[in-house]
Amino acid sequence: MGSCSSCGSGAGPFAEGVELVEFVYEAHGGGLRNRPISGGGLQTHCQGCEAEFILKTFVGKCPHCGGVHAVSPPRSNDAANIQYAGQGYRLPG
């Protein structure tokens, strides 16, 4: 992923927690958030309720508790890089 206008915020594709979630959500004018992760997604567990699920897009919610998770494209080859926004976090809009 090359440089982008969103990178000027201080957060970037290697941020953690809510900073990474918000970065990916806003990256490329919001065009990245709903883009499918190659290979059908990443098998993971919710970092809030521990339920198993597949993160299919770069920003997604746990189907059990609604916990918001994200991964950036340069780190999307490993589920260990998925970041959690924290309990009670809600996506904008």
C-alpha positions in Angstrom: 0.0 0.0 0.0 1.5 3.3 -1.0 1.2 6.6 0.8 -2.3 8.0 1.1 -3.9 11.2 2.4 -5.2 9.4 5.5 -1.7 8.6 6.6 -1.1 12.2 7.7 -3.3 11.7 10.8 -0.5 10.1 12.8 -2.2 6.7 12.7 -1.3 4.3 9.9 -1.5 0.7 8.8 0.6 -0.4 11.7 -1.3 1.3 14.4 -3.0 -0.7 17.1 -6.5 -0.9 18.7 -9.0 1.8 18.0 -6.4 3.9 16.1 -6.0 1.1 13.5 -9.8 0.5 13.3 -10.4 4.2 12.7 -7.5 4.5 10.2 -8.8 1.6 8.1 -12.4 2.8 8.3 -11.4 6.2 6.9 -8.6 5.1 4.5 -9.0 6.0 0.9 -12.2 8.0 1.5 -13.8 5.0 3.2 -13.4 2.8 0.2 -11.2 0.2 2.0 -13.5 -0.6 4.9 -15.9 -2.9 3.0 -13.4 -4.4 0.6 -13.2 -8.2 0.9 -10.0 -9.7 2.4 -8.4 -12.1 -0.1 -8.9 -15.8 0.4 -12.4 -15.3 1.9 -11.2 -13.6 5.1 -9.4 -14.4 8.3 -10.6 -17.0 10.8 -10.3 -15.3 14.2 -11.9 -14.9 17.6 -13.6 -11.8 19.0 -11.3 -10.0 21.3 -14.3 -8.9 23.3 -16.5 -12.0 23.7 -14.1 -14.7 22.4 -16.6 -16.0 19.8 -15.1 -17.5 16.6 -15.8 -15.7 13.4 -14.4 -14.8 10.0 -13.3 -11.2 9.4 -14.4 -11.0 5.7 -13.7 -7.3 5.1 -11.0 -5.0 6.4 -13.4 -3.6 9.0 -16.0 -5.9 10.5 -18.1 -6.7 13.5 -18.3 -9.9 15.6 -21.7 -11.4 14.7 -22.2 -12.4 18.3 -21.5 -9.2 20.3 -21.0 -6.5 17.6 -17.3 -5.9 18.6 -15.5 -3.9 15.9 -12.3 -5.4 14.5 -10.0 -4.3 11.6 -6.9 -5.3 9.8 -4.9 -3.2 7.3 -4.0 -4.6 3.9 -0.3 -4.9 4.4 -0.9 -7.0 7.5 -3.9 -9.0 6.3 -2.0 -12.2 5.8 -2.2 -13.1 9.5 -5.2 -13.1 11.8 -2.8 -12.2 14.7 -2.7 -8.6 13.2 -6.4 -8.0 13.6 -7.1 -5.2 16.0 -10.1 -4.6 18.3 -11.6 -1.2 18.9 -12.6 -2.0 22.4 -15.8 -2.7 24.4 -18.7 -0.3 23.5 -17.0 1.2 20.4 -19.4 2.1 17.7 -18.6 2.8 14.0 -19.4 6.4 12.9 -22.6 7.0 11.0 
